[in-house]
Amino acid sequence: RLWLPHNELETPIFMPVGTAAAVKGITVDELEALDVPLILGNTYHLALRPGTDLLAEMGGLHKFMGWKRAMLTDSGGFQMVSLLKLANITEEGVTFQSPSDGTQMLLTPEKSMELQNEIGAD
């Protein structure tokens, strides 16, 4: 079992991926009708867009999405592989160049945790 602030879950569990605050091709109402208890978001992509400031202003990721159940976010580390051409890996962390506007983001383990807390992940 996994106890999270928004839900208690049986494991193992399937998590649909809502990379940027939405699961492609299906609404929140449809996910709830299918009894989906948990969605996985992406820390890196959510920090870029819509951004942690907007998510905080909206009351966190759950309210932004209209999702009342559990929401986990990854560390952002997978982007070290998927965005390798846009990443510079050092001992300090990984500096990513945004694929949308070219800005730089240094993602360290500490920064990842900070972003996940700001996003409002379970």
Sequence and secondary structure as in RCSB ss.txt:
>XXXX:A:sequence
RLWLPHNELETPIFMPVGTAAAVKGITVDELEALDVPLILGNTYHLALRPGTDLLAEMGGLHKFMGWKRAMLTDS
GGFQMVSLLKLANITEEGVTFQSPSDGTQMLLTPEKSMELQNEIGAD
>XXXX:A:secstr
 EEETTEEE SS    B TTSS TT  HHHHHHTT  EEEE HHHHIIIIIHHHHHHTTSHHHHHT  SEEEE  
STTHHHHTGGGEEE SS EEEE TTT  EEEE HHHHHHHHHHHT  
